[in-house]
Amino acid sequence: MLKHQTKEERVADYLREGIISGRFPRGSKLKQAEIAEQIGTSITPVREAIKLLEAEGFILGTANRGATVAPFDINATEEIVDLRVTLECKLALRAMERLTSEQVAELRELQAQIEDAAGRGDRDAVRSINYRFHEVLYLAADLPQTLRFVRALWARYPFDLINKLDNRVGRASKEHREMLSAVLARDEGAMLSALRMHIRAGWDEFKESYTG
């Protein structure tokens, strides 16, 4: 759990991770009472978190049907990938200058968890841990507006579907290992190359297999 978060932010983080990992499938309805019970909180922070994620684009809300997980538009995804590369590289570069020893230790631990989950073939765990890895890294940049735009891009990106590709979790684990090695070495060129590869690889693999 990330530090210095309000109740609403903690719930939003839980829901964001759940949507990206596929735990809350696209098009599914979100039941506030069930979510509150799952994470041991009241309805109010859940309601506020849903409003936040609706603003980011993760959730669609209507007066009659309630909140549902937003679909993705494959026709817009190529542009989203390009924007992700630009903004996430900016965040990662800034983060490299500001990472604390505690954050470095957290990234190391998350990478170990990714490799363990990939070794077990646990796709959902890999996707969830991948989300937390990027959150820890990008929060270190202390560029909240840029991160807000990145999250809006994540809302429109088919992470959950990419995660289902054969052997994708193993390849993602390797890409993360290369990225973390570059971060620890403070090698900006290697980090940018690894991050670009990580962002583009999953999309390129998915695009080749997508049938609509």
BAVEX-273162 format. One line per field, with one value per residue: residue in three letters; x negated, y, z of N, C-alpha, C in turn. Coordinates in nm, 3 decimals, padded with zeros to 5 digits. Example, Ala and Ser with C-alpha at 12.3 -4.5 7.8 and 13.67 -1.06 7.14 Angstrom:
! residues 2
kolpa	c(ALA, SER)
n.X	c(-01.319, -01.285)
n.Y	c(-00.569, -00.225)
n.Z	c(00.780, 00.708)
ca.X	c(-01.230, -01.367)
ca.Y	c(-00.450, -00.106)
ca.Z	c(00.780, 00.714)
c.X	c(-01.320, -01.290)
c.Y	c(-00.330, 00.003)
c.Z	c(00.780, 00.787)
END
This chain:
! residues 212
kolpa	c(MET, LEU, LYS, HIS, GLN, THR, LYS, GLU, GLU, ARG, VAL, ALA, ASP, TYR, LEU, ARG, GLU, GLY, ILE, ILE, SER, GLY, ARG, PHE, PRO, ARG, GLY, SER, LYS, LEU, LYS, GLN, ALA, GLU, ILE, ALA, GLU, GLN, ILE, GLY, THR, SER, ILE, THR, PRO, VAL, ARG, GLU, ALA, ILE, LYS, LEU, LEU, GLU, ALA, GLU, GLY, PHE, ILE, LEU, GLY, THR, ALA, ASN, ARG, GLY, ALA, THR, VAL, ALA, PRO, PHE, ASP, ILE, ASN, ALA, THR, GLU, GLU, ILE, VAL, ASP, LEU, ARG, VAL, THR, LEU, GLU, CYS, LYS, LEU, ALA, LEU, ARG, ALA, MET, GLU, ARG, LEU, THR, SER, GLU, GLN, VAL, ALA, GLU, LEU, ARG, GLU, LEU, GLN, ALA, GLN, ILE, GLU, ASP, ALA, ALA, GLY, ARG, GLY, ASP, ARG, ASP, ALA, VAL, ARG, SER, ILE, ASN, TYR, ARG, PHE, HIS, GLU, VAL, LEU, TYR, LEU, ALA, ALA, ASP, LEU, PRO, GLN, THR, LEU, ARG, PHE, VAL, ARG, ALA, LEU, TRP, ALA, ARG, TYR, PRO, PHE, ASP, LEU, ILE, ASN, LYS, LEU, ASP, ASN, ARG, VAL, GLY, ARG, ALA, SER, LYS, GLU, HIS, ARG, GLU, MET, LEU, SER, ALA, VAL, LEU, ALA, ARG, ASP, GLU, GLY, ALA, MET, LEU, SER, ALA, LEU, ARG, MET, HIS, ILE, ARG, ALA, GLY, TRP, ASP, GLU, PHE, LYS, GLU, SER, TYR, THR, GLY)
n.X	c(-00.085, -00.058, -00.210, -00.092, 00.166, 00.507, 00.822, 00.993, 00.809, 00.668, 00.868, 00.920, 00.674, 00.676, 00.897, 00.811, 00.584, 00.714, 00.876, 00.686, 00.550, 00.746, 00.911, 01.145, 01.345, 01.365, 01.653, 01.796, 02.015, 01.966, 02.005, 02.071, 02.109, 02.006, 01.738, 01.658, 01.680, 01.487, 01.246, 01.264, 01.385, 01.596, 01.891, 01.866, 01.586, 01.550, 01.743, 01.645, 01.398, 01.474, 01.580, 01.343, 01.203, 01.377, 01.341, 01.081, 01.119, 01.132, 01.370, 01.715, 02.001, 02.350, 02.667, 02.875, 02.779, 02.557, 02.207, 01.970, 01.698, 01.486, 01.471, 01.209, 01.075, 00.964, 00.890, 00.788, 00.564, 00.300, 00.214, 00.233, 00.030, -00.198, -00.179, -00.200, -00.467, -00.606, -00.525, -00.564, -00.834, -00.933, -00.849, -00.993, -01.260, -01.280, -01.222, -01.444, -01.632, -01.544, -01.481, -01.450, -01.634, -01.457, -01.250, -01.389, -01.445, -01.185, -01.114, -01.293, -01.191, -00.935, -01.002, -01.114, -00.883, -00.734, -00.886, -00.864, -00.586, -00.555, -00.703, -00.536, -00.331, -00.122, 00.083, 00.259, 00.147, -00.103, -00.025, 00.095, -00.121, -00.296, -00.161, -00.184, -00.462, -00.518, -00.371, -00.507, -00.759, -00.692, -00.560, -00.772, -00.880, -00.746, -00.568, -00.275, -00.067, -00.149, -00.151, 00.119, 00.222, 00.100, 00.226, 00.482, 00.435, 00.366, 00.616, 00.739, 00.613, 00.543, 00.450, 00.536, 00.614, 00.382, 00.232, 00.321, 00.199, 00.007, -00.269, -00.332, -00.363, -00.608, -00.784, -00.733, -00.828, -01.103, -01.154, -01.100, -01.304, -01.530, -01.475, -01.474, -01.739, -01.874, -01.776, -01.880, -02.148, -02.159, -02.155, -02.059, -02.010, -01.990, -01.776, -01.565, -01.552, -01.481, -01.233, -01.079, -01.076, -00.938, -00.682, -00.599, -00.624, -00.426, -00.193, -00.246, -00.257, 00.002, 00.155, 00.098, 00.232, 00.497, 00.841, 01.078)
n.Y	c(-00.120, 00.221, 00.504, 00.789, 00.838, 00.936, 00.798, 00.779, 00.785, 00.550, 00.359, 00.418, 00.347, 00.073, -00.003, 00.085, -00.073, -00.320, -00.304, -00.274, -00.516, -00.693, -00.801, -00.669, -00.693, -00.550, -00.363, -00.468, -00.433, -00.223, -00.281, -00.092, -00.153, -00.414, -00.370, -00.200, -00.377, -00.567, -00.432, -00.332, -00.081, 00.216, 00.308, 00.569, 00.657, 00.479, 00.561, 00.817, 00.749, 00.616, 00.828, 00.968, 00.785, 00.775, 01.026, 00.995, 00.810, 00.537, 00.431, 00.422, 00.612, 00.619, 00.766, 00.584, 00.319, 00.286, 00.241, 00.128, -00.068, 00.083, 00.024, -00.049, 00.128, 00.010, 00.149, 00.384, 00.320, 00.309, 00.575, 00.625, 00.458, 00.590, 00.831, 00.734, 00.642, 00.886, 01.038, 00.861, 00.805, 01.057, 01.075, 00.858, 00.932, 01.162, 01.043, 00.881, 01.058, 01.111, 00.895, 00.732, 00.538, 00.368, 00.351, 00.234, -00.015, -00.107, -00.127, -00.328, -00.543, -00.566, -00.639, -00.889, -01.019, -01.009, -01.178, -01.418, -01.462, -01.475, -01.702, -01.890, -01.874, -01.702, -01.492, -01.281, -01.189, -01.098, -00.884, -00.713, -00.659, -00.543, -00.305, -00.184, -00.156, 00.035, 00.248, 00.305, 00.380, 00.600, 00.776, 00.864, 01.057, 01.290, 01.445, 01.524, 01.606, 01.514, 01.240, 01.207, 01.239, 01.018, 00.808, 00.842, 00.762, 00.495, 00.402, 00.365, 00.164, -00.172, -00.348, -00.575, -00.756, -00.790, -00.915, -01.173, -01.298, -01.566, -01.661, -01.397, -01.285, -01.380, -01.259, -00.992, -00.982, -01.014, -00.779, -00.590, -00.651, -00.568, -00.297, -00.220, -00.279, -00.086, 00.145, 00.118, 00.135, 00.392, 00.457, 00.641, 00.625, 00.346, 00.288, 00.436, 00.311, 00.049, 00.096, 00.204, -00.019, -00.199, -00.081, -00.074, -00.339, -00.517, -00.409, -00.435, -00.714, -00.780, -00.648, -00.795, -01.029, -00.963, -01.000, -00.871)
n.Z	c(00.000, -00.089, 00.067, 00.264, 00.166, 00.120, 00.240, 00.019, -00.192, -00.144, -00.190, -00.458, -00.569, -00.523, -00.683, -00.935, -00.977, -00.976, -01.204, -01.409, -01.383, -01.451, -01.266, -01.214, -01.466, -01.800, -01.877, -01.668, -01.383, -01.102, -00.770, -00.501, -00.227, -00.204, -00.274, -00.068, 00.147, 00.076, 00.112, 00.363, 00.442, 00.457, 00.266, 00.171, 00.103, -00.109, -00.292, -00.350, -00.458, -00.689, -00.833, -00.880, -01.042, -01.252, -01.359, -01.448, -01.645, -01.617, -01.536, -01.622, -01.562, -01.499, -01.435, -01.403, -01.439, -01.281, -01.190, -01.428, -01.555, -01.787, -02.144, -02.390, -02.673, -02.963, -03.187, -03.098, -02.961, -03.060, -03.068, -02.797, -02.700, -02.800, -02.659, -02.399, -02.398, -02.424, -02.192, -01.975, -01.992, -01.928, -01.659, -01.548, -01.590, -01.428, -01.185, -01.141, -01.048, -00.797, -00.640, -00.329, -00.085, 00.036, -00.151, -00.363, -00.250, -00.232, -00.503, -00.580, -00.429, -00.539, -00.800, -00.750, -00.666, -00.903, -01.068, -00.931, -00.945, -01.224, -01.275, -01.164, -01.334, -01.280, -01.398, -01.325, -01.084, -01.173, -01.337, -01.150, -00.976, -01.155, -01.205, -00.950, -00.935, -01.138, -01.036, -00.791, -00.894, -01.061, -00.889, -00.741, -00.898, -00.846, -00.998, -01.017, -01.196, -01.446, -01.393, -01.350, -01.609, -01.727, -01.593, -01.696, -01.956, -01.910, -01.838, -02.077, -02.203, -02.311, -02.087, -01.942, -02.140, -02.291, -02.102, -02.114, -02.323, -02.458, -02.268, -02.217, -01.961, -01.872, -02.051, -01.991, -01.730, -01.772, -01.918, -01.721, -01.541, -01.684, -01.702, -01.431, -01.362, -01.511, -01.390, -01.130, -01.188, -01.260, -01.529, -01.774, -02.053, -02.102, -01.937, -02.055, -02.304, -02.226, -02.102, -02.310, -02.479, -02.314, -02.295, -02.564, -02.652, -02.547, -02.660, -02.937, -02.961, -02.885, -03.082, -03.311, -03.258, -03.215, -03.273, -03.258)
ca.X	c(00.000, -00.136, -00.198, -00.042, 00.287, 00.635, 00.905, 01.041, 00.696, 00.638, 00.970, 00.896, 00.558, 00.723, 00.982, 00.729, 00.506, 00.807, 00.919, 00.571, 00.515, 00.856, 00.995, 01.274, 01.342, 01.425, 01.796, 01.861, 02.066, 01.896, 02.100, 02.002, 02.114, 01.912, 01.602, 01.634, 01.660, 01.361, 01.128, 01.286, 01.409, 01.736, 01.933, 01.830, 01.462, 01.569, 01.817, 01.554, 01.295, 01.536, 01.585, 01.208, 01.169, 01.461, 01.273, 00.962, 01.160, 01.137, 01.507, 01.825, 02.112, 02.477, 02.760, 02.965, 02.714, 02.445, 02.071, 01.918, 01.560, 01.487, 01.406, 01.101, 01.097, 00.840, 00.853, 00.718, 00.456, 00.167, 00.183, 00.213, -00.104, -00.297, -00.171, -00.256, -00.613, -00.653, -00.502, -00.624, -00.979, -00.957, -00.836, -01.100, -01.385, -01.275, -01.225, -01.580, -01.705, -01.483, -01.449, -01.510, -01.677, -01.337, -01.180, -01.470, -01.420, -01.048, -01.118, -01.360, -01.099, -00.828, -01.057, -01.123, -00.747, -00.696, -00.955, -00.805, -00.452, -00.573, -00.749, -00.420, -00.230, -00.009, 00.095, 00.323, 00.051, -00.204, 00.034, 00.113, -00.252, -00.346, -00.098, -00.243, -00.599, -00.517, -00.322, -00.616, -00.860, -00.645, -00.532, -00.899, -00.910, -00.679, -00.504, -00.140, 00.017, -00.191, -00.103, 00.265, 00.244, 00.060, 00.333, 00.591, 00.396, 00.379, 00.758, 00.783, 00.515, 00.592, 00.356, 00.592, 00.616, 00.242, 00.186, 00.365, 00.120, -00.081, -00.407, -00.356, -00.408, -00.751, -00.856, -00.719, -00.918, -01.238, -01.160, -01.109, -01.437, -01.623, -01.445, -01.520, -01.886, -01.916, -01.743, -01.975, -02.278, -02.142, -02.189, -01.939, -01.988, -01.944, -01.642, -01.468, -01.539, -01.407, -01.095, -01.011, -01.055, -00.835, -00.552, -00.561, -00.625, -00.296, -00.096, -00.276, -00.217, 00.148, 00.208, 00.084, 00.325, 00.631, 00.940, 01.197)
ca.Y	c(00.000, 00.342, 00.586, 00.926, 00.843, 00.945, 00.679, 00.778, 00.751, 00.407, 00.283, 00.439, 00.267, -00.066, -00.023, 00.103, -00.196, -00.429, -00.290, -00.300, -00.658, -00.773, -00.851, -00.608, -00.699, -00.441, -00.376, -00.521, -00.333, -00.213, -00.270, -00.017, -00.223, -00.526, -00.316, -00.152, -00.493, -00.631, -00.361, -00.292, 00.062, 00.254, 00.338, 00.705, 00.664, 00.404, 00.649, 00.924, 00.688, 00.589, 00.958, 00.999, 00.698, 00.816, 01.141, 00.944, 00.732, 00.394, 00.392, 00.497, 00.619, 00.673, 00.784, 00.469, 00.188, 00.281, 00.250, 00.011, -00.055, 00.133, -00.057, 00.021, 00.151, -00.030, 00.249, 00.495, 00.270, 00.342, 00.709, 00.612, 00.401, 00.697, 00.925, 00.665, 00.644, 01.022, 01.082, 00.770, 00.828, 01.179, 01.042, 00.769, 01.011, 01.246, 00.956, 00.832, 01.161, 01.138, 00.772, 00.712, 00.401, 00.291, 00.325, 00.137, -00.145, -00.149, -00.170, -00.458, -00.642, -00.585, -00.716, -01.028, -01.073, -01.029, -01.296, -01.534, -01.482, -01.518, -01.840, -01.973, -01.854, -01.630, -01.372, -01.172, -01.134, -01.023, -00.758, -00.627, -00.616, -00.451, -00.176, -00.125, -00.119, 00.163, 00.351, 00.343, 00.451, 00.729, 00.866, 00.922, 01.173, 01.406, 01.524, 01.471, 01.631, 01.421, 01.109, 01.205, 01.214, 00.880, 00.721, 00.852, 00.676, 00.356, 00.368, 00.335, 00.069, -00.309, -00.426, -00.704, -00.845, -00.818, -01.006, -01.309, -01.355, -01.676, -01.631, -01.253, -01.248, -01.407, -01.155, -00.868, -00.993, -00.986, -00.637, -00.519, -00.674, -00.481, -00.159, -00.198, -00.278, 00.045, 00.243, 00.102, 00.180, 00.533, 00.463, 00.698, 00.573, 00.208, 00.289, 00.482, 00.205, -00.062, 00.137, 00.210, -00.156, -00.258, -00.025, -00.108, -00.483, -00.578, -00.362, -00.495, -00.854, -00.785, -00.603, -00.905, -01.138, -00.913, -01.034, -00.790)
ca.Z	c(00.000, -00.097, 00.187, 00.257, 00.085, 00.189, 00.222, -00.119, -00.278, -00.125, -00.262, -00.601, -00.606, -00.523, -00.800, -01.054, -00.991, -01.009, -01.343, -01.495, -01.375, -01.502, -01.157, -01.246, -01.612, -01.877, -01.894, -01.548, -01.291, -00.974, -00.660, -00.397, -00.097, -00.211, -00.272, 00.068, 00.232, 00.038, 00.163, 00.501, 00.458, 00.441, 00.129, 00.128, 00.025, -00.233, -00.382, -00.394, -00.543, -00.819, -00.902, -00.924, -01.154, -01.364, -01.419, -01.516, -01.761, -01.587, -01.503, -01.681, -01.466, -01.544, -01.323, -01.388, -01.442, -01.188, -01.244, -01.497, -01.601, -01.924, -02.246, -02.458, -02.816, -03.029, -03.288, -03.032, -02.876, -03.114, -03.019, -02.653, -02.679, -02.823, -02.546, -02.282, -02.408, -02.397, -02.054, -01.877, -01.995, -01.851, -01.518, -01.506, -01.583, -01.308, -01.069, -01.120, -00.975, -00.667, -00.568, -00.198, -00.062, 00.068, -00.277, -00.438, -00.188, -00.269, -00.643, -00.582, -00.376, -00.637, -00.910, -00.703, -00.667, -01.043, -01.120, -00.866, -01.003, -01.363, -01.270, -01.131, -01.437, -01.221, -01.480, -01.252, -00.988, -01.249, -01.381, -01.032, -00.927, -01.256, -01.177, -00.829, -00.969, -01.210, -00.944, -00.701, -00.971, -01.113, -00.777, -00.698, -00.983, -00.787, -01.104, -01.005, -01.312, -01.550, -01.354, -01.371, -01.751, -01.754, -01.545, -01.793, -02.068, -01.864, -01.837, -02.214, -02.258, -02.283, -02.005, -01.903, -02.256, -02.322, -01.998, -02.144, -02.432, -02.417, -02.225, -02.205, -01.827, -01.865, -02.125, -01.915, -01.616, -01.823, -01.952, -01.594, -01.486, -01.756, -01.665, -01.294, -01.364, -01.562, -01.287, -01.020, -01.238, -01.299, -01.671, -01.833, -02.188, -02.093, -01.876, -02.154, -02.404, -02.166, -02.077, -02.441, -02.522, -02.229, -02.331, -02.701, -02.681, -02.519, -02.759, -03.067, -02.955, -02.881, -03.210, -03.405, -03.225, -03.191, -03.375, -03.238)
c.X	c(-00.088, -00.107, -00.135, 00.079, 00.409, 00.711, 00.952, 00.929, 00.659, 00.740, 00.950, 00.779, 00.596, 00.806, 00.903, 00.648, 00.595, 00.855, 00.805, 00.537, 00.624, 00.942, 01.136, 01.280, 01.408, 01.573, 01.870, 01.909, 01.989, 02.000, 02.030, 01.999, 02.015, 01.767, 01.566, 01.604, 01.525, 01.241, 01.149, 01.301, 01.557, 01.765, 01.878, 01.698, 01.470, 01.639, 01.727, 01.445, 01.350, 01.548, 01.448, 01.172, 01.258, 01.397, 01.149, 00.996, 01.164, 01.280, 01.605, 01.940, 02.236, 02.572, 02.842, 02.891, 02.596, 02.312, 02.031, 01.775, 01.561, 01.420, 01.285, 01.133, 00.968, 00.795, 00.776, 00.589, 00.318, 00.123, 00.156, 00.075, -00.210, -00.298, -00.227, -00.409, -00.666, -00.643, -00.567, -00.776, -01.015, -00.950, -00.954, -01.233, -01.389, -01.286, -01.366, -01.663, -01.662, -01.455, -01.523, -01.554, -01.557, -01.260, -01.257, -01.447, -01.281, -01.043, -01.185, -01.264, -00.986, -00.878, -01.071, -00.985, -00.699, -00.758, -00.898, -00.669, -00.461, -00.616, -00.636, -00.311, -00.107, 00.005, 00.155, 00.227, -00.054, -00.149, 00.050, -00.021, -00.316, -00.290, -00.165, -00.388, -00.603, -00.467, -00.433, -00.720, -00.812, -00.608, -00.659, -00.936, -00.851, -00.631, -00.358, -00.051, -00.019, -00.141, 00.048, 00.297, 00.206, 00.169, 00.453, 00.561, 00.408, 00.524, 00.807, 00.695, 00.553, 00.493, 00.408, 00.591, 00.474, 00.188, 00.221, 00.286, 00.027, -00.221, -00.436, -00.411, -00.558, -00.832, -00.849, -00.812, -01.062, -01.255, -01.173, -01.248, -01.540, -01.601, -01.497, -01.672, -01.939, -01.890, -01.846, -02.114, -02.277, -02.186, -02.064, -01.908, -01.932, -01.803, -01.537, -01.445, -01.455, -01.260, -01.017, -00.979, -00.941, -00.696, -00.508, -00.546, -00.488, -00.193, -00.121, -00.233, -00.064, 00.209, 00.203, 00.189, 00.469, 00.724, 01.070, 01.304)
c.Y	c(00.125, 00.432, 00.722, 00.938, 00.865, 00.814, 00.667, 00.737, 00.604, 00.320, 00.297, 00.356, 00.120, -00.094, -00.012, -00.023, -00.312, -00.424, -00.325, -00.449, -00.748, -00.832, -00.793, -00.598, -00.578, -00.467, -00.426, -00.406, -00.338, -00.189, -00.210, -00.091, -00.340, -00.478, -00.269, -00.268, -00.560, -00.564, -00.302, -00.144, 00.090, 00.284, 00.472, 00.712, 00.585, 00.491, 00.759, 00.870, 00.660, 00.719, 00.995, 00.915, 00.723, 00.935, 01.098, 00.863, 00.582, 00.343, 00.483, 00.497, 00.677, 00.678, 00.658, 00.337, 00.175, 00.282, 00.118, 00.038, -00.019, 00.035, 00.017, 00.030, 00.120, 00.074, 00.366, 00.451, 00.303, 00.480, 00.705, 00.556, 00.509, 00.797, 00.863, 00.671, 00.781, 01.057, 00.991, 00.779, 00.954, 01.150, 00.957, 00.843, 01.095, 01.159, 00.908, 00.930, 01.168, 01.012, 00.764, 00.566, 00.312, 00.256, 00.225, -00.003, -00.198, -00.197, -00.306, -00.569, -00.670, -00.665, -00.864, -01.094, -01.099, -01.159, -01.424, -01.566, -01.530, -01.664, -01.937, -01.964, -01.781, -01.495, -01.254, -01.107, -01.050, -00.887, -00.662, -00.573, -00.519, -00.311, -00.108, -00.080, 00.018, 00.276, 00.398, 00.425, 00.591, 00.827, 00.933, 01.045, 01.302, 01.503, 01.480, 01.493, 01.537, 01.282, 01.098, 01.178, 01.070, 00.784, 00.725, 00.769, 00.529, 00.311, 00.322, 00.230, -00.074, -00.395, -00.567, -00.804, -00.883, -00.923, -01.152, -01.374, -01.463, -01.625, -01.482, -01.218, -01.274, -01.300, -01.021, -00.867, -00.960, -00.839, -00.551, -00.533, -00.582, -00.335, -00.128, -00.193, -00.143, 00.154, 00.238, 00.150, 00.329, 00.556, 00.511, 00.641, 00.432, 00.201, 00.330, 00.376, 00.090, -00.028, 00.146, 00.071, -00.222, -00.210, -00.074, -00.258, -00.547, -00.538, -00.427, -00.642, -00.867, -00.751, -00.714, -01.014, -01.094, -00.945, -00.956, -00.855)
c.Z	c(00.000, 00.022, 00.156, 00.165, 00.174, 00.168, 00.077, -00.215, -00.265, -00.199, -00.412, -00.650, -00.616, -00.649, -00.929, -01.082, -01.034, -01.153, -01.438, -01.496, -01.433, -01.393, -01.166, -01.398, -01.678, -01.899, -01.771, -01.459, -01.160, -00.863, -00.538, -00.264, -00.095, -00.204, -00.132, 00.163, 00.204, 00.103, 00.303, 00.523, 00.442, 00.294, 00.080, 00.052, -00.105, -00.336, -00.437, -00.486, -00.683, -00.899, -00.959, -01.047, -01.275, -01.435, -01.497, -01.639, -01.737, -01.575, -01.577, -01.581, -01.531, -01.426, -01.298, -01.370, -01.344, -01.261, -01.310, -01.541, -01.750, -02.020, -02.302, -02.607, -02.889, -03.131, -03.229, -02.965, -02.928, -03.066, -02.869, -02.622, -02.696, -02.708, -02.419, -02.284, -02.369, -02.249, -01.951, -01.877, -01.917, -01.701, -01.468, -01.495, -01.457, -01.182, -01.038, -01.038, -00.828, -00.584, -00.434, -00.185, -00.031, -00.060, -00.363, -00.383, -00.225, -00.413, -00.656, -00.536, -00.476, -00.757, -00.872, -00.704, -00.810, -01.096, -01.059, -00.927, -01.147, -01.368, -01.240, -01.236, -01.387, -01.291, -01.404, -01.153, -01.060, -01.289, -01.264, -00.983, -01.025, -01.234, -01.057, -00.856, -01.037, -01.122, -00.850, -00.775, -01.010, -01.001, -00.727, -00.779, -00.926, -00.896, -01.112, -01.126, -01.427, -01.519, -01.374, -01.517, -01.788, -01.708, -01.639, -01.917, -02.031, -01.868, -01.973, -02.282, -02.219, -02.205, -01.979, -02.018, -02.298, -02.226, -02.028, -02.257, -02.380, -02.386, -02.210, -02.066, -01.810, -01.935, -02.051, -01.794, -01.658, -01.857, -01.826, -01.533, -01.553, -01.719, -01.525, -01.288, -01.409, -01.459, -01.174, -01.060, -01.271, -01.444, -01.746, -01.970, -02.185, -02.034, -01.978, -02.261, -02.351, -02.144, -02.208, -02.492, -02.445, -02.270, -02.468, -02.723, -02.660, -02.622, -02.895, -03.071, -02.959, -03.016, -03.315, -03.383, -03.216, -03.306, -03.359, -03.154)
END
